[in-house]
Amino acid sequence: MCTGARASAPSIPGLKEAGYLTNESVFGLRQLPRRLGVIGAGPIGCELAQAFARFGSQVHLIEAMHGVLPNEDRDAAQLVEQQLVKDGVTVLCCGKDLQISKAAEGKRLTGASHSRPYDVIVDEILVGTGRTPNVEGLGLDTAGVAFDAQGVKVNGRLQTTHPKIFAAGDVCSRYKFTHAADAMAQIVVQNALFPHPFGLGYASVDSLIIPWCTYTDPEIAHVGLYETDARAKGIEVETYTVRLNEVDRAILDGQEEGFARIHLRKGTDRLLGATIVAAHAGDLINEFSVLMRAGGGVKAIAGTIHPYPTQAEVNKKVVNLWRKARFSPSTKTKLTRLFAWLRR
């Protein structure tokens, strides 16, 4: 079962009557809207808001929570928000009383941002508030397949509550990305068509390391746990961050707004997660994704030569911060004494 998902629409008064676009229908536009209202400042909303602003539209980006990309680290999201504002996007956040109505001159959006009321007229409204799994009309109840608003229920093998039915992709995954669906589809093929006769040797979705990227400028890419996630699991964390303005190639490219950040299990070189904000963060995150998949530590990156000058140097630089942190005052004292003795 790979029925995917569709763009979801929030229950905002007047939205249905006024009409709206989604990330699926927006590409059918035949002319650029002069004024565009974007509802939802998640990845889809930010990507399309920035794109249309750069095309020349006057864009208002509306978000109920604080700032943009609420699931990302705040300093990472703020870098994207700053660029959105530079591109001409007006960000209206922290307001949950949005109402929409038709007006003679367009579509009216009224609400409040940080307790300050706004009244905006736009030509088109774009909804970017997430995805809804396609579970309707499949007879899942009849087949004994459990599901809810989040999608079909599956185990680690991607097996539904009906042992002969498997699912993959957006219909059952919280990671609604094309690359995640592709990886899950491979697991389904292996488990459904080539099962081990004794229930052993199944491929499991639990073993997947799934990075993701928001394709704004700059991009935000992430893999693994955020620091807050790790601490919520009771894991002690060491976090290290290097800014791109310390990387020569980023400076030369004029792309020094951003950083690389890693989270390590305290006292070890075991990588728990990484975030990169950069023009090509989606490419740069792959080094950390491979490391996590291989189960290696960041010492492997520390010992890997990176071409100079490249922006990928930021990955080695952030790992080197961890190496320097291991060089404690007591270690320095011991080495000082050792070298003094060797020089005698």
Buried (B, 14 or more C-beta within 10 A) or exposed (E): BBBBBBBBBEEBEBBEEBEBBBBEEBEEEEEEBEBBBBBBBBBBBBBBBBBBBEEEBBBBBBBBBEBBBBEBBEEBBBBBBEBBBEBBBBBBBBBEEBEBEEEEEBBBBBBBBEEEEBEBBBBBBBBBBBBBBBBEEBEBEEEEBEBEEEBBBBBBBBBBBEEEBBBBBBBBBEBBBEEBBEBBBEBBEBBBEEBEEEEEEBBEBEEBBBBBBBBBBBBBBBBBBBBEBBEEEEBEBBBBEBBBEBBEBBBEBEBBBBBBBBBBBEEEBBBBBBBBBBBBBBBBBBBBBBBBEEEBBBEBBBEEEBEEBBBBBBBBBBBBBBBEEEEEEEEEEEEEEEEEEEEE
